[in-house]
Amino acid sequence: MFFTNKRPIPNSLRQVERTKIYDLASSFYPIPPRSKGDFPDGLENGNKKTGVSGKVFDKVFVWNIPVRTTCPGASAWCNKNCYNLDSRQDVFPMRRWQQNWWWALNNPSALEGRIIQQLSEQEYKHIGVRLHSCGDFYSIDYIEMWHKICKMFPNIQFWGYTRSWAVENLLNPLSQLALLNNVNLFASWDDTMRSIPLGWRKSIVAPTNEDVIQWLLKGDAFICPEQYLQVACCADCGLCTHKGTKNVIFIIH
C-alpha cells in the first residue's frame, strides 16, 4: 500500500519530549575550534533520508547548523514538532553543527573556501546539496554567502525548506537565492502562519495520512516518496530539486 509510513508518526509522549528539547535548545551557542590551526569541517555526507548516492545523484551533501537558535522564522508549531528535537547525538550531532555555526559567524571566508573545495572536487559528478536538514537561514550575510556559493556551481543542485521567509528583512535575499536556476527553496508552512509570498512553493507537514490525502486531492502538490517507501532516499528521487509550481507534502515524523 502506498501509505505505509517509513517512520512512525510521533505520539503525544514524543511531542512532550520535543517541547522539552526545544526549551533546552535556546542555550545552544557557536562552538569555536579547539586551536587556531583548525579548519571548518564543511559539508557532511548525506544522511539516512537524503542518502549519500543514488539513481539521480552521484553524491549528496548536507549542511547543518543548530536547531532553534538559527531559526528566526520558526512558528509555534515548530516548538513541539521539529524532527531535529532529538537527543541522539549519533544521528543529530549538534556539537558539530554548533561548530559549523561558529565558522559561519566568525570566519565565513574560511567556511566558503572549505565548501568550495569540497564541491570543486566533485566537478564531473551529478551533485545535490541539501541546505539545512537542521537549522535555517538566519541572517542576510549568511544568505548572501550561500548565494555566492550556489552561483559558483551552476551544475550542482541545491535545495531546502525554510521558514525564514516569514522574517521581513530575510524574504528578499531568500527570494533572490531561490531565483538561481540550480536552487529550489520551499516555504515551510503550517496553518499557524500567514500565507506564503507570491511565487513561492509550500513545504507542508501533515499530521496524519488522511491529511496527506486531503492536500494531495487539491491537485497542486506531490507527496515525498521517500517517506512512503517509494524510493530509498532523496538521491534516488530529486523531485524537490526540480523547478516547478507544485507544493511538497510530508507526513510528520
CORZIFEN-V41547 format. One record per residue. N is the residue number from 1. SS is DSSP state (A for helix, B for strand, O for the rest). OMEGA is omega in radians with two decimals (none if undefined). BURIAL is 1 if it has 16 or more other ideal C-beta (glycine too) atoms within 10 Angstrom, else 0. Layout:
# CORZIFEN-V41547
n=N ss=SS omega=OMEGA burial=BURIAL
n=N ss=SS omega=OMEGA burial=BURIAL
This chain:
# CORZIFEN-V41547
n=1 ss=O omega=-3.09 burial=0
n=2 ss=O omega=-3.04 burial=0
n=3 ss=O omega=2.99 burial=0
n=4 ss=O omega=-3.02 burial=0
n=5 ss=O omega=3.08 burial=0
n=6 ss=O omega=3.13 burial=1
n=7 ss=O omega=-3.10 burial=0
n=8 ss=O omega=3.01 burial=0
n=9 ss=O omega=-3.07 burial=0
n=10 ss=O omega=3.05 burial=1
n=11 ss=O omega=-3.06 burial=0
n=12 ss=A omega=3.12 burial=0
n=13 ss=A omega=3.12 burial=0
n=14 ss=A omega=3.12 burial=1
n=15 ss=A omega=3.07 burial=0
n=16 ss=A omega=3.11 burial=0
n=17 ss=A omega=-3.14 burial=1
n=18 ss=A omega=3.11 burial=1
n=19 ss=A omega=3.12 burial=0
n=20 ss=A omega=3.13 burial=0
n=21 ss=A omega=3.09 burial=1
n=22 ss=A omega=3.10 burial=1
n=23 ss=A omega=3.12 burial=0
n=24 ss=A omega=-3.07 burial=0
n=25 ss=A omega=3.11 burial=1
n=26 ss=O omega=-3.12 burial=0
n=27 ss=O omega=3.11 burial=0
n=28 ss=O omega=-3.09 burial=1
n=29 ss=O omega=3.10 burial=0
n=30 ss=O omega=-3.14 burial=1
n=31 ss=O omega=-3.12 burial=1
n=32 ss=O omega=3.08 burial=0
n=33 ss=O omega=-3.10 burial=1
n=34 ss=O omega=-3.14 burial=0
n=35 ss=O omega=-3.11 burial=0
n=36 ss=O omega=-3.10 burial=0
n=37 ss=O omega=-3.12 burial=0
n=38 ss=O omega=3.10 burial=0
n=39 ss=O omega=3.09 burial=0
n=40 ss=O omega=3.10 burial=1
n=41 ss=O omega=-3.13 burial=0
n=42 ss=O omega=-3.07 burial=1
n=43 ss=O omega=3.03 burial=1
n=44 ss=B omega=2.94 burial=1
n=45 ss=B omega=-3.14 burial=0
n=46 ss=O omega=-3.10 burial=1
n=47 ss=O omega=-3.08 burial=1
n=48 ss=O omega=-3.13 burial=0
n=49 ss=O omega=-3.09 burial=1
n=50 ss=O omega=-3.01 burial=1
n=51 ss=O omega=3.11 burial=1
n=52 ss=O omega=3.08 burial=1
n=53 ss=O omega=-3.11 burial=1
n=54 ss=O omega=-3.07 burial=1
n=55 ss=O omega=-3.10 burial=0
n=56 ss=O omega=-3.11 burial=1
n=57 ss=O omega=3.04 burial=1
n=58 ss=O omega=-3.10 burial=0
n=59 ss=B omega=3.05 burial=1
n=60 ss=B omega=3.02 burial=1
n=61 ss=B omega=3.07 burial=1
n=62 ss=B omega=3.06 burial=1
n=63 ss=B omega=-3.09 burial=1
n=64 ss=O omega=2.97 burial=1
n=65 ss=O omega=-2.96 burial=1
n=66 ss=O omega=3.07 burial=1
n=67 ss=O omega=3.06 burial=1
n=68 ss=O omega=-3.04 burial=1
n=69 ss=O omega=3.10 burial=1
n=70 ss=O omega=-3.07 burial=1
n=71 ss=O omega=-3.06 burial=1
n=72 ss=O omega=-3.12 burial=1
n=73 ss=O omega=-3.09 burial=1
n=74 ss=O omega=-3.14 burial=1
n=75 ss=O omega=3.06 burial=1
n=76 ss=O omega=3.11 burial=0
n=77 ss=O omega=-3.10 burial=1
n=78 ss=A omega=-3.04 burial=1
n=79 ss=A omega=-3.06 burial=1
n=80 ss=A omega=-3.03 burial=1
n=81 ss=A omega=-3.11 burial=1
n=82 ss=O omega=-3.09 burial=1
n=83 ss=O omega=3.09 burial=1
n=84 ss=O omega=3.08 burial=1
n=85 ss=O omega=-3.01 burial=1
n=86 ss=O omega=-3.06 burial=1
n=87 ss=O omega=-3.12 burial=0
n=88 ss=O omega=-3.07 burial=0
n=89 ss=O omega=3.13 burial=0
n=90 ss=O omega=3.13 burial=0
n=91 ss=O omega=-3.12 burial=0
n=92 ss=O omega=-3.06 burial=1
n=93 ss=O omega=-2.99 burial=0
n=94 ss=A omega=-3.13 burial=1
n=95 ss=A omega=3.08 burial=0
n=96 ss=A omega=-3.11 burial=1
n=97 ss=A omega=3.02 burial=1
n=98 ss=A omega=3.06 burial=1
n=99 ss=A omega=3.06 burial=1
n=100 ss=A omega=-3.12 burial=1
n=101 ss=A omega=3.13 burial=1
n=102 ss=A omega=-3.13 burial=1
n=103 ss=A omega=3.14 burial=1
n=104 ss=A omega=-3.12 burial=1
n=105 ss=A omega=-2.93 burial=1
n=106 ss=A omega=3.13 burial=0
n=107 ss=O omega=-3.09 burial=0
n=108 ss=A omega=3.14 burial=1
n=109 ss=A omega=3.09 burial=0
n=110 ss=A omega=3.11 burial=1
n=111 ss=A omega=3.09 burial=1
n=112 ss=A omega=-3.11 burial=1
n=113 ss=A omega=-3.14 burial=0
n=114 ss=A omega=-3.14 burial=1
n=115 ss=A omega=3.10 burial=1
n=116 ss=A omega=3.10 burial=0
n=117 ss=A omega=-3.13 burial=0
n=118 ss=A omega=-3.11 burial=1
n=119 ss=A omega=3.12 burial=1
n=120 ss=A omega=3.14 burial=0
n=121 ss=O omega=-3.11 burial=0
n=122 ss=O omega=-2.93 burial=1
n=123 ss=O omega=-3.02 burial=0
n=124 ss=O omega=-3.14 burial=0
n=125 ss=O omega=3.05 burial=0
n=126 ss=O omega=-2.95 burial=1
n=127 ss=B omega=2.99 burial=1
n=128 ss=B omega=3.11 burial=1
n=129 ss=B omega=3.06 burial=1
n=130 ss=B omega=3.10 burial=1
n=131 ss=B omega=3.05 burial=1
n=132 ss=O omega=2.79 burial=1
n=133 ss=O omega=2.96 burial=1
n=134 ss=O omega=-3.11 burial=1
n=135 ss=O omega=-3.08 burial=1
n=136 ss=O omega=3.11 burial=1
n=137 ss=O omega=-2.95 burial=1
n=138 ss=O omega=-3.13 burial=1
n=139 ss=O omega=3.11 burial=1
n=140 ss=A omega=-3.14 burial=0
n=141 ss=A omega=-3.12 burial=0
n=142 ss=A omega=3.09 burial=1
n=143 ss=A omega=-3.14 burial=1
n=144 ss=A omega=3.05 burial=0
n=145 ss=A omega=-3.14 burial=1
n=146 ss=A omega=3.08 burial=1
n=147 ss=A omega=3.14 burial=1
n=148 ss=A omega=-3.11 burial=0
n=149 ss=A omega=-3.11 burial=1
n=150 ss=A omega=-3.13 burial=1
n=151 ss=A omega=3.14 burial=0
n=152 ss=A omega=-3.04 burial=0
n=153 ss=O omega=-3.06 burial=1
n=154 ss=O omega=-3.13 burial=0
n=155 ss=O omega=3.09 burial=0
n=156 ss=O omega=-3.11 burial=1
n=157 ss=B omega=3.09 burial=1
n=158 ss=B omega=3.09 burial=1
n=159 ss=B omega=3.13 burial=1
n=160 ss=B omega=-3.12 burial=1
n=161 ss=B omega=-2.98 burial=1
n=162 ss=B omega=2.98 burial=1
n=163 ss=O omega=-3.13 burial=1
n=164 ss=A omega=3.03 burial=1
n=165 ss=A omega=-3.11 burial=1
n=166 ss=A omega=3.11 burial=1
n=167 ss=O omega=-2.94 burial=1
n=168 ss=A omega=-3.04 burial=0
n=169 ss=A omega=3.12 burial=0
n=170 ss=A omega=-3.05 burial=1
n=171 ss=A omega=-3.08 burial=1
n=172 ss=A omega=3.10 burial=0
n=173 ss=A omega=3.07 burial=1
n=174 ss=A omega=3.12 burial=1
n=175 ss=A omega=3.09 burial=1
n=176 ss=A omega=3.08 burial=0
n=177 ss=A omega=-3.10 burial=1
n=178 ss=A omega=3.12 burial=1
n=179 ss=O omega=3.11 burial=0
n=180 ss=O omega=-3.06 burial=0
n=181 ss=O omega=-3.07 burial=0
n=182 ss=O omega=-3.13 burial=1
n=183 ss=B omega=3.03 burial=1
n=184 ss=B omega=3.07 burial=1
n=185 ss=B omega=3.05 burial=1
n=186 ss=B omega=3.06 burial=1
n=187 ss=B omega=3.11 burial=1
n=188 ss=B omega=-2.90 burial=1
n=189 ss=B omega=2.92 burial=1
n=190 ss=O omega=-2.99 burial=1
n=191 ss=O omega=2.96 burial=0
n=192 ss=O omega=-3.06 burial=0
n=193 ss=O omega=3.08 burial=1
n=194 ss=O omega=3.13 burial=0
n=195 ss=O omega=-3.14 burial=0
n=196 ss=O omega=-3.13 burial=1
n=197 ss=O omega=3.09 burial=0
n=198 ss=O omega=3.10 burial=0
n=199 ss=O omega=3.12 burial=0
n=200 ss=O omega=3.00 burial=1
n=201 ss=B omega=-3.13 burial=1
n=202 ss=B omega=2.84 burial=1
n=203 ss=B omega=-3.00 burial=1
n=204 ss=B omega=3.05 burial=1
n=205 ss=B omega=-3.09 burial=1
n=206 ss=B omega=-3.09 burial=1
n=207 ss=O omega=-3.13 burial=0
n=208 ss=O omega=3.07 burial=0
n=209 ss=A omega=3.10 burial=1
n=210 ss=A omega=3.10 burial=0
n=211 ss=A omega=3.08 burial=0
n=212 ss=A omega=3.13 burial=1
n=213 ss=A omega=-3.14 burial=0
n=214 ss=A omega=3.10 burial=0
n=215 ss=A omega=-3.11 burial=1
n=216 ss=A omega=-3.11 burial=0
n=217 ss=A omega=3.09 burial=0
n=218 ss=O omega=3.00 burial=0
n=219 ss=O omega=-3.10 burial=0
n=220 ss=O omega=-3.08 burial=0
n=221 ss=B omega=2.99 burial=1
n=222 ss=B omega=-3.12 burial=0
n=223 ss=B omega=3.05 burial=1
n=224 ss=O omega=-3.08 burial=1
n=225 ss=A omega=3.13 burial=1
n=226 ss=A omega=-3.07 burial=1
n=227 ss=A omega=-3.13 burial=1
n=228 ss=A omega=2.99 burial=1
n=229 ss=O omega=3.11 burial=0
n=230 ss=O omega=3.01 burial=0
n=231 ss=O omega=-3.09 burial=1
n=232 ss=O omega=-3.04 burial=1
n=233 ss=O omega=3.13 burial=1
n=234 ss=A omega=-3.13 burial=1
n=235 ss=A omega=3.08 burial=1
n=236 ss=A omega=-2.98 burial=1
n=237 ss=O omega=3.11 burial=1
n=238 ss=O omega=-3.11 burial=1
n=239 ss=A omega=-3.08 burial=1
n=240 ss=A omega=3.11 burial=1
n=241 ss=A omega=-3.12 burial=1
n=242 ss=O omega=3.01 burial=0
n=243 ss=O omega=-3.13 burial=0
n=244 ss=O omega=-3.10 burial=0
n=245 ss=O omega=-3.05 burial=0
n=246 ss=O omega=3.02 burial=0
n=247 ss=B omega=3.07 burial=1
n=248 ss=B omega=-3.13 burial=1
n=249 ss=B omega=3.03 burial=1
n=250 ss=B omega=2.97 burial=1
n=251 ss=B omega=-3.11 burial=1
n=252 ss=O omega=-3.13 burial=1
n=253 ss=O omega=none burial=0
